[in-house]
Amino acid sequence: MCAKKATKTTSKSTASRSKKVKEAVIEAKDQRWHCRNRVTLVFGSNDVEELNTYLYTDNSLEFKPVKFHQAKSKAIEELLDNCIDEFYRGHVTEVKTTLKDDGMTVVVEDNGIGFPLDKVPMVYSEFRTGSKFKDQEVDSKGFLFRTLGQNGLGAAATCLTSDLFKVTVKHHNSKKEQTYTFIDGANKINKTRPKPFKGNSGVKVELVLAKEVYKNNKIDKDLLRKRIIDLAYNNPGLKFKFNGETFHFKKGLYELATRISPDAAQLIGEDKFVYSGVNIKKIKYKAQIDMSLSVVVDKRGDEREKFISFVNSTPTFDGGFHHDRFKRLFINTIKDKLEREAKRAKVTVVDNDILAGLSFVIGVIMPNPRFESQTKRKLVRDKDLEKAIEDFMNKYMPKFIRKNKEYLEHILERAKSRQRFDALKDASKKAKKAKKQRVEKLLDANERKDRSRCTLFICEGDSAIGGLRSARNKLFQGGIALRGKPMNVTQASIKDVLNNQEFADIMASIGLTLGQPAEIDKLRYPKIVFFADSDVDGGHINTLLTNFFYTYWPELFENGCIQLAKAPLFEIITDKQPLYAESESELEDIKKKSGIKIREIQRNKGLGEMSPEAFKHVLSREDYTKIIIDEEQDAKHMLHTCFGKDTQLRKDLLIDDDDVSVDLGSSKKKAKPKVAVKKKAAKKVAKKAAKKTKKKVSRR
C-alpha cells in the first residue's frame, strides 16, 4: 500500500466593488468642538442620574438619593479644585463662591498669588496647559507635590463649554491685574489693559455654562453648597464663603463625622506616612500621605455600611482602592479579636455583622493619585498607599477595639440573631406540620366561614379560661390558657421555641408558622388579645408574649392584631347595675358620683376572682388596647434591653426615673416607676424591667 500525500490549497476571496467608491471623510476638529460635543470624555455623564449621597442640613446631614448631573457639577468643581491646589502650595487662605439669583451665574474667587497675565488665554482655552505635570518634581523640602489637577484639562474644558467665562487675575509678583472675557466657548475673547491693583491678589472667575452643551445650564444650589462644605472639612484652616454662609473648620473630617451623630462618631486616627523613592532622573525624593479615618457606630442600625470618602479633597463616590483596604483591614482586625468568643458561642461572624449600621469617613491626601477617569470618582491601586493604610490600621485599630467592647459584644449578638433567623428557614418545615395539628387546650370559636371576625384571648391560667368559657361569644371568641410564664425567646434557640408546647399550641391555634411571615387574611384569629392579671406578674407575661410575637411576626403589630385586655381591679355592686374600676383613682371617681348607692366593693386579685358579670363586661368590648410600634429600631433596642443577656442594660433602664413608660399590665395610664436596683434579686429586677416599655408603645 502506498499513502498519498495530502496537498493544501488556499484561495483568496476578493470583494466586488465598482471602479470608484466613496471614501470616508477625514476631518480634524479643534479642541473647542471636541470638548463641546464630547463633554462626557472630560466631565463624565451629561445626563441626570440618581446618586446615593448626602446633603447638609443646618446642624447635621441627611443621606438620600439626589438628582445629580455629573458633567455640570464637575465643570464648576474644576475651578474650586484650582483654589485647593493653591492652598496646598500655601498661597490661599479664603475661597468665596457665589451663585447668583438667576441660578446660572457662578463666581469663584480666591486670594492666592494669581499667575502671569500673558498666560491667561493658554490656561483657560488650551488643553494640556498648567503647572501640575511634574509628577516627580519636589518642593523646597524635597517632598513630591500634592495636587487635585494633573492633566491640564479641567479649567480649559469649563471655559470651552461656557457661554460666558470672565477671568480677572491679580498677579502678586507683577502687581498688575487684567480681565479676560471668553464668549461662546472662547470663540471670542475680549481683554482689558493690565493695570495696578489694590488689596489682595488672586483669581476671580465668573461663568455661565453653555445651554447648548449642558441642555439645562442651571446649577443645583444644594449640591454646590455640599461640595463647598466638603472642601471646608477636607481642608481645615481654609475659609470658604458661599452666598452669605461661612464654613471654616479646625478638626477636619472628624467634624464631618460628628455631624452625622455627635454621640456615635469616633476618630480612629489621623496620621502621616512618609516614604522615599528615586525619580526617573535618578534623584531621590520624599513623599507624604496624610490619612484620616473616622467611624460612626450606630449599634441599633441594620442598614448596610455607608462611606464618605475623599482623595485630595475630591469625593470618590464610586470608592476604589482606599475604600477596599480600609474596610477589609477593619473587618479582619475585629474578626481576629472575636475569633475565640465566636467559637465559644458556636457562631460565625460575617462581614455584615460588623458593618451594619456603620458610616466610614475617609480622607487621603497623597502625591500623584490615579483615578479611573477624569471624573475622579474611583481611585485605582497604589502600592505606597497600600503600605500606608496597613501601617495606619495596625497602629490605631487596637485602641479602637479597647474602647469599644460593647460594640464587639453587639457584633456577637447580631451574629447569634442572624444565625437564629437562618435556622428559621429549616424550622419552617417542622412548624408547618405543627400548624395542622389539633390543639387540645384550645377553646375554639365556632365560626367557620368568616374567621376575620374571630378573636383569640391568651389567658393567664386555667381559672381565667373557666370564666372565659361561660362569658364569651362562642361564635367569634376563643381562648387558650398559659401555664406560668412564657419562654424568653431572645435567649432561646429556634429548636427550644419549636419544642415549647405552649408556643406550638398558640401558633397552631392562630395559624402562624415559625420562619414565615403572617398572612393576616389567612389567620384563624386575626385579633390576638393578651388577658392577664393586673399585677407585676401579669405585666411580665404580657411583655414576654409581646417579645415572642414581635420577634417572629412584627407585621402583626403593624396591622393592629396584637391587643391587651385590662381586667377590672374593683367590682362595685350598686342598687342598680354593677360598675367596674380598673384602678383606685377610678374607684374614687365612682364614689364621688351622685345618685349611686354602693352596696359592696370587691377587689379582684386576679382573673380567677372575677365574677361572671365582670368577664362579660370585659369580653363585650369590640376593641382593646392596641400595641403599636412607633419606631422599629427603638422597639428592637428595647427588646434587647429587657430580654437580652446584658443585665446592666436593664439596671440602667430601671434607674432612669425620667424615662416615661407604659405598663403593659395597664390599659389606662402611663407609669414612671422609681426602682432602686441595689440588693434586688435577679428575678425581681426582671419583673420590674418587664413593666418598662419594650417598644415605645402608643395607644389607639
ChimeraX attribute file (.defattr): number of C-alpha atoms within 10 A of each C-alpha:
attribute: neighborCount
match mode: 1-to-1
recipient: residues
	/A:1	3
	/A:2	4
	/A:3	5
	/A:4	6
	/A:5	6
	/A:6	6
	/A:7	5
	/A:8	5
	/A:9	5
	/A:10	4
	/A:11	5
	/A:12	5
	/A:13	5
	/A:14	6
	/A:15	6
	/A:16	6
	/A:17	7
	/A:18	6
	/A:19	5
	/A:20	6
	/A:21	7
	/A:22	5
	/A:23	6
	/A:24	6
	/A:25	5
	/A:26	6
	/A:27	6
	/A:28	7
	/A:29	9
	/A:30	8
	/A:31	16
	/A:32	21
	/A:33	14
	/A:34	14
	/A:35	24
	/A:36	20
	/A:37	13
	/A:38	15
	/A:39	22
	/A:40	16
	/A:41	15
	/A:42	19
	/A:43	25
	/A:44	21
	/A:45	17
	/A:46	19
	/A:47	15
	/A:48	13
	/A:49	13
	/A:50	11
	/A:51	14
	/A:52	13
	/A:53	16
	/A:54	15
	/A:55	17
	/A:56	19
	/A:57	11
	/A:58	6
	/A:59	8
	/A:60	14
	/A:61	17
	/A:62	12
	/A:63	12
	/A:64	11
	/A:65	13
	/A:66	16
	/A:67	14
	/A:68	19
	/A:69	22
	/A:70	18
	/A:71	23
	/A:72	28
	/A:73	18
	/A:74	21
	/A:75	24
	/A:76	22
	/A:77	20
	/A:78	21
	/A:79	20
	/A:80	22
	/A:81	21
	/A:82	18
	/A:83	26
	/A:84	28
	/A:85	20
	/A:86	19
	/A:87	21
	/A:88	16
	/A:89	14
	/A:90	11
	/A:91	18
	/A:92	21
	/A:93	16
	/A:94	18
	/A:95	24
	/A:96	21
	/A:97	23
	/A:98	18
	/A:99	19
	/A:100	13
	/A:101	8
	/A:102	9
	/A:103	13
	/A:104	18
	/A:105	18
	/A:106	20
	/A:107	20
	/A:108	22
	/A:109	22
	/A:110	26
	/A:111	22
	/A:112	24
	/A:113	20
	/A:114	22
	/A:115	18
	/A:116	16
	/A:117	18
	/A:118	10
	/A:119	11
	/A:120	17
	/A:121	17
	/A:122	13
	/A:123	20
	/A:124	25
	/A:125	23
	/A:126	20
	/A:127	19
	/A:128	16
	/A:129	18
	/A:130	19
	/A:131	11
	/A:132	18
	/A:133	15
	/A:134	11
	/A:135	15
	/A:136	20
	/A:137	15
	/A:138	16
	/A:139	12
	/A:140	6
	/A:141	8
	/A:142	13
	/A:143	19
	/A:144	21
	/A:145	21
	/A:146	23
	/A:147	25
	/A:148	24
	/A:149	23
	/A:150	19
	/A:151	14
	/A:152	18
	/A:153	22
	/A:154	29
	/A:155	24
	/A:156	28
	/A:157	25
	/A:158	30
	/A:159	30
	/A:160	31
	/A:161	28
	/A:162	26
	/A:163	20
	/A:164	20
	/A:165	27
	/A:166	20
	/A:167	24
	/A:168	21
	/A:169	24
	/A:170	30
	/A:171	22
	/A:172	18
	/A:173	11
	/A:174	13
	/A:175	14
	/A:176	18
	/A:177	23
	/A:178	20
	/A:179	21
	/A:180	20
	/A:181	20
	/A:182	24
	/A:183	21
	/A:184	20
	/A:185	25
	/A:186	22
	/A:187	11
	/A:188	9
	/A:189	15
	/A:190	11
	/A:191	14
	/A:192	11
	/A:193	9
	/A:194	15
	/A:195	12
	/A:196	11
	/A:197	14
	/A:198	9
	/A:199	7
	/A:200	13
	/A:201	23
	/A:202	23
	/A:203	23
	/A:204	21
	/A:205	20
	/A:206	18
	/A:207	22
	/A:208	24
	/A:209	28
	/A:210	25
	/A:211	14
	/A:212	14
	/A:213	20
	/A:214	18
	/A:215	12
	/A:216	14
	/A:217	18
	/A:218	17
	/A:219	21
	/A:220	16
	/A:221	15
	/A:222	13
	/A:223	18
	/A:224	18
	/A:225	20
	/A:226	16
	/A:227	20
	/A:228	21
	/A:229	22
	/A:230	22
	/A:231	26
	/A:232	26
	/A:233	23
	/A:234	30
	/A:235	22
	/A:236	16
	/A:237	17
	/A:238	19
	/A:239	17
	/A:240	21
	/A:241	20
	/A:242	18
	/A:243	12
	/A:244	8
	/A:245	10
	/A:246	13
	/A:247	17
	/A:248	18
	/A:249	19
	/A:250	14
	/A:251	13
	/A:252	20
	/A:253	28
	/A:254	25
	/A:255	21
	/A:256	24
	/A:257	26
	/A:258	20
	/A:259	20
	/A:260	19
	/A:261	17
	/A:262	13
	/A:263	11
	/A:264	15
	/A:265	23
	/A:266	21
	/A:267	18
	/A:268	19
	/A:269	18
	/A:270	16
	/A:271	16
	/A:272	15
	/A:273	17
	/A:274	13
	/A:275	14
	/A:276	14
	/A:277	11
	/A:278	11
	/A:279	12
	/A:280	7
	/A:281	8
	/A:282	8
	/A:283	10
	/A:284	14
	/A:285	18
	/A:286	17
	/A:287	19
	/A:288	20
	/A:289	19
	/A:290	18
	/A:291	20
	/A:292	22
	/A:293	23
	/A:294	23
	/A:295	23
	/A:296	24
	/A:297	21
	/A:298	18
	/A:299	18
	/A:300	15
	/A:301	16
	/A:302	15
	/A:303	13
	/A:304	13
	/A:305	17
	/A:306	18
	/A:307	18
	/A:308	22
	/A:309	25
	/A:310	27
	/A:311	26
	/A:312	26
	/A:313	22
	/A:314	22
	/A:315	20
	/A:316	23
	/A:317	17
	/A:318	12
	/A:319	19
	/A:320	17
	/A:321	16
	/A:322	24
	/A:323	20
	/A:324	12
	/A:325	17
	/A:326	18
	/A:327	16
	/A:328	12
	/A:329	16
	/A:330	16
	/A:331	17
	/A:332	13
	/A:333	15
	/A:334	19
	/A:335	19
	/A:336	10
	/A:337	13
	/A:338	18
	/A:339	13
	/A:340	11
	/A:341	12
	/A:342	18
	/A:343	11
	/A:344	9
	/A:345	12
	/A:346	12
	/A:347	18
	/A:348	17
	/A:349	22
	/A:350	14
	/A:351	15
	/A:352	16
	/A:353	21
	/A:354	24
	/A:355	22
	/A:356	20
	/A:357	18
	/A:358	21
	/A:359	22
	/A:360	22
	/A:361	24
	/A:362	24
	/A:363	26
	/A:364	21
	/A:365	21
	/A:366	21
	/A:367	19
	/A:368	20
	/A:369	21
	/A:370	15
	/A:371	17
	/A:372	11
	/A:373	14
	/A:374	19
	/A:375	22
	/A:376	23
	/A:377	18
	/A:378	23
	/A:379	21
	/A:380	14
	/A:381	16
	/A:382	14
	/A:383	7
	/A:384	16
	/A:385	22
	/A:386	15
	/A:387	12
	/A:388	20
	/A:389	20
	/A:390	13
	/A:391	13
	/A:392	21
	/A:393	19
	/A:394	13
	/A:395	14
	/A:396	16
	/A:397	17
	/A:398	14
	/A:399	12
	/A:400	16
	/A:401	16
	/A:402	10
	/A:403	12
	/A:404	12
	/A:405	11
	/A:406	11
	/A:407	15
	/A:408	18
	/A:409	14
	/A:410	16
	/A:411	24
	/A:412	20
	/A:413	19
	/A:414	20
	/A:415	23
	/A:416	21
	/A:417	17
	/A:418	17
	/A:419	17
	/A:420	17
	/A:421	18
	/A:422	13
	/A:423	15
	/A:424	22
	/A:425	13
	/A:426	13
	/A:427	19
	/A:428	16
	/A:429	14
	/A:430	14
	/A:431	20
	/A:432	18
	/A:433	11
	/A:434	20
	/A:435	20
	/A:436	12
	/A:437	12
	/A:438	11
	/A:439	17
	/A:440	10
	/A:441	16
	/A:442	18
	/A:443	19
	/A:444	22
	/A:445	21
	/A:446	14
	/A:447	15
	/A:448	10
	/A:449	7
	/A:450	9
	/A:451	19
	/A:452	16
	/A:453	15
	/A:454	23
	/A:455	25
	/A:456	25
	/A:457	25
	/A:458	24
	/A:459	25
	/A:460	25
	/A:461	19
	/A:462	16
	/A:463	16
	/A:464	25
	/A:465	26
	/A:466	15
	/A:467	20
	/A:468	25
	/A:469	18
	/A:470	12
	/A:471	20
	/A:472	20
	/A:473	17
	/A:474	16
	/A:475	15
	/A:476	19
	/A:477	23
	/A:478	24
	/A:479	25
	/A:480	24
	/A:481	22
	/A:482	19
	/A:483	10
	/A:484	11
	/A:485	15
	/A:486	17
	/A:487	18
	/A:488	16
	/A:489	19
	/A:490	19
	/A:491	14
	/A:492	11
	/A:493	17
	/A:494	21
	/A:495	12
	/A:496	12
	/A:497	18
	/A:498	19
	/A:499	11
	/A:500	13
	/A:501	11
	/A:502	18
	/A:503	17
	/A:504	20
	/A:505	21
	/A:506	21
	/A:507	21
	/A:508	22
	/A:509	26
	/A:510	19
	/A:511	20
	/A:512	25
	/A:513	24
	/A:514	25
	/A:515	20
	/A:516	16
	/A:517	13
	/A:518	19
	/A:519	14
	/A:520	17
	/A:521	10
	/A:522	13
	/A:523	16
	/A:524	23
	/A:525	26
	/A:526	24
	/A:527	24
	/A:528	22
	/A:529	24
	/A:530	26
	/A:531	28
	/A:532	27
	/A:533	27
	/A:534	23
	/A:535	17
	/A:536	18
	/A:537	20
	/A:538	25
	/A:539	25
	/A:540	24
	/A:541	29
	/A:542	29
	/A:543	29
	/A:544	23
	/A:545	21
	/A:546	21
	/A:547	26
	/A:548	19
	/A:549	17
	/A:550	19
	/A:551	14
	/A:552	19
	/A:553	19
	/A:554	18
	/A:555	17
	/A:556	21
	/A:557	17
	/A:558	13
	/A:559	14
	/A:560	17
	/A:561	18
	/A:562	24
	/A:563	22
	/A:564	22
	/A:565	25
	/A:566	20
	/A:567	25
	/A:568	23
	/A:569	23
	/A:570	21
	/A:571	21
	/A:572	20
	/A:573	17
	/A:574	14
	/A:575	10
	/A:576	9
	/A:577	8
	/A:578	16
	/A:579	17
	/A:580	20
	/A:581	18
	/A:582	17
	/A:583	15
	/A:584	11
	/A:585	10
	/A:586	13
	/A:587	18
	/A:588	11
	/A:589	10
	/A:590	16
	/A:591	13
	/A:592	9
	/A:593	9
	/A:594	7
	/A:595	6
	/A:596	14
	/A:597	13
	/A:598	15
	/A:599	10
	/A:600	11
	/A:601	15
	/A:602	14
	/A:603	13
	/A:604	17
	/A:605	14
	/A:606	18
	/A:607	26
	/A:608	16
	/A:609	14
	/A:610	21
	/A:611	15
	/A:612	15
	/A:613	13
	/A:614	21
	/A:615	20
	/A:616	16
	/A:617	16
	/A:618	19
	/A:619	19
	/A:620	12
	/A:621	9
	/A:622	7
	/A:623	14
	/A:624	20
	/A:625	20
	/A:626	21
	/A:627	23
	/A:628	20
	/A:629	21
	/A:630	13
	/A:631	11
	/A:632	13
	/A:633	15
	/A:634	16
	/A:635	20
	/A:636	17
	/A:637	16
	/A:638	21
	/A:639	22
	/A:640	19
	/A:641	21
	/A:642	27
	/A:643	22
	/A:644	17
	/A:645	13
	/A:646	12
	/A:647	15
	/A:648	10
	/A:649	16
	/A:650	23
	/A:651	20
	/A:652	12
	/A:653	19
	/A:654	23
	/A:655	14
	/A:656	14
	/A:657	13
	/A:658	10
	/A:659	15
	/A:660	14
	/A:661	20
	/A:662	23
	/A:663	26
	/A:664	32
	/A:665	26
	/A:666	22
	/A:667	19
	/A:668	14
	/A:669	10
	/A:670	13
	/A:671	16
	/A:672	17
	/A:673	20
	/A:674	13
	/A:675	16
	/A:676	12
	/A:677	16
	/A:678	8
	/A:679	7
	/A:680	11
	/A:681	9
	/A:682	11
	/A:683	9
	/A:684	13
	/A:685	19
	/A:686	18
	/A:687	18
	/A:688	23
	/A:689	25
	/A:690	28
	/A:691	28
	/A:692	26
	/A:693	23
	/A:694	27
	/A:695	25
	/A:696	18
	/A:697	18
	/A:698	14
	/A:699	13
	/A:700	10
